[in-house]
Structure formats: structure tokens, C-alpha cells
């Protein structure tokens, strides 16, 4: 049943996202073509425009992915369509897992498309050299390879986006426990959930700072931070986001299993 | 064993008590009218039976088991609103029902839709609300369920369509199954009812066999209803 639910959830989200993916890819190709034409002011200007459009579509992909996941969650679990969802012979846990997996899978696809778009639009020998040099410095600091470093950056960004989607889910679940102004309350609860979790992150960092001078410097000074600390923060972020995502899943499932009142 | 049993069901929305201590038993093989004015708790009760709301207190049993996956396999529910994904085509919705309900008869659904001159490749978003409601009715009645729950199936449709809907219900529900029809358009459905349940202000005020009630009151169910619910 999970496979079937997931199929319909993914279909609904991707139906629009694919349009954004396609436009972003088309403009990334145009950017590449226009930038490859030398000694032409007109093509250069057009290239800049296409580059701007590409970047704006990258943001659109992220925003739309998040918003569409939330919209699906509300429509399918509380709106008109919920009358069908909740009367399907499927247990609540499966319905809930489907929504969470949808968030993870679609965001993974979006981040992947964004990487491809960036590669198409901006891959060149000079840019590659610049990236290599920059990443090499970082990679040395991180005692890791460039690929591994890219993976770490990709993972942190991906987890941050999934975390945002899930914070919204928790907000929707809490907001819809009320009998009135459910959307407004969902937004408020979602914002509170997100901010509260980020505050916990800061508190954890502060507590770590009590035992590590360099981390405390992040709070107490605006000096250039010891680069080793960034390494700790990156790995810490991966760990914390994973813990938060799992916690959101457990809390959300607990609320959902208690039963919900549709609109 | 009773098909459906509601024990001391209460439902509050904040301070508002919508259902007050509802006790109800639905046997097998009956067509039952859940009758009451607008806003008396009919839809709330139906939503509770279908796991769309959580009761404040009380228990609902279907075939002796609490509402859950097993009960949803044998209950076919038609809500009072259009609940299908409007971006889907009729054929997609049939596939959807086929995938999720083992007791869904797609051949029957296609035949009924053909009788209605409905194109399987039409998008729901391109159809009128009335047409969408007919599609929903066909889908619901194409399941071989034990209990059909139809919430306001006649609401907002013309008299000719009402007859069509009633005929569809009568000629398509699974033999031995029960049907609960919630409505305030009593004169239209009176002829098909075996039993009636009158609900008012969140309480069941009368449960009776229709023939017995007609004989006892010497009037039609519609007239009895009008008398009882006179403003």
C-alpha cells in the first residue's frame, strides 16, 4: 500500500516541479551557449539575463518543492481529498510514512537537479579550477577529498531543506488540532517549531562552547573563526538535522495516530 | 453480530457539543434513513463512523471491531462534497479505486459511467459539480461493500437526477448489505427506506421501522418529520 500511496503523492508533487526542472535546465543550457560566444556584448548581456533566470528558477524549485509538499499534506489529510485518503483501507502509519518519504524523495530530486543545472550553466575550465582551488583549501582543512567535501555540503543542504519541510508538517498537524483558523495556526506552529529547533541547536552549540574555546568564540567575538570549528559544525549539523528529522517523524506519527479531525 | 454499533458517542468541537451520547445499532440488510434538519449532527456522526473525526468519548464498532483498516474494507462512503483529485481523469480515478479497494468492480463502474454518457477520458476539473457527484456515486456503488454510507446524495440535484441516483443506489448495492442515507429531502427517499433514525440537536430522538411508524402515526415519514421538526 505504501508503494501505491507514494506513487500518487510523488506524481502530484512532481507534476509541477518537472515544469520548473525543465525551465531551469533550458535556461542553464542557454546560459552556457550564450556565455560561450566570445566578443559579443549582446550575447553577453543575454547570457547574464539567462543566468539570472536560471538562478531564480533554482530558488523557485526549492520554494515550490517545500510549498507543494505542505499543500499536499493539507489537501490530502485535511481538505476535501482527505475524505478519500482516510477512508482507504490503509493504516495511518503507512499514510504518514508516504508523506514523509515524499518530502525526502522530492527534495533529493530537486537538489540533484539544481546541481545538474549549476553544472550545465557554469561548468568551465576556469570555473572548475576556481572551485578546485577553493575546495582544495577546504578539503585540506577537512582532511578529505573534494568529492567527499562536496558530498558533505550536499548532505547538509539537503537535510536542512528536508528539516524545513518536516517542521512545516509538524506545524500543520498541531495547527489542525484546533477547530478554527487552522491555516493561520499551522503557520504559527510551523514557525515556532522551526525556530524552537534552531534555538535548541544554538543552545547545544553554546553548551559545547563551554568546553571548547573556539566554539565559544563564535558567540563572543566576530574574529575569523578557527577553520577546524567549521568541520565540527558541519558534522554536527548532519548529526543534529538527522536527529531532528527522526524526532519530527516520531512526534508527527504520534499526533497523527491519535486521529485527526478533517475540515 | 450487528453491522454497526455506536456506543455512547459524544463529539465536542471546543465548547460546542455536536453529538450527545449517541447509541445506535445498524443490522445487516437494511436501508436506513438518517434524517434531521441541517446542522443537527448527521454528517458529524457519519464522519465519526468513517474515521474522519475522533470521538470525544464512546466507541464505534463495525462488524464487532473498532474503526480501522478492516472496517474501511467493507464500508463504502459517499461524502457530501466532491473529494476526488480534480486533476485526474475519470479513468485514472477508476484505476485508483481498483488499486486500493479489493472489492471494487471496475467493469460495473465503467458500465454505469457509459450509461451516463460520461467519457472515461474526461478530466474531473472539466466536469460540472453535478457530474462529479455522479462519478463519485458510481464509484461508491461499484464496491461490493457490507455497508454503504451516503451523506446527502440528493443534495443540490434536480428531481430527475434524484430519481436516477435513487435507482442507482437501489439497483447496485451489494445483496445483504446495509445502506445509511443521510438527508433532509425525506419525500424523495421515503419509498426506499426500511428504517428511519431521527436526529436532532445531536441526539437520536426516534428510531423506528418505517412501516410501523407510518401505521402508528397514520401519515407519511415526510409529514411526521415536518411535525416533529416544526420551527
Interface residues (C-beta under 8 A of the other chain):
Chain A: X1 X4 X8 X12 X15 X80 X81 X82 X83 X84 X86 X87 X88 X89 X90 X91 X179 X180 X258 X259 X260 X261 X262
Chain B: X13 X14 X47 X50 X51 X52 X53 X54 X68 X69 X70 X72 X73 X75 X77 X79 X81 X82 X83 X84 X85 X87 X96 X99 X100 X101
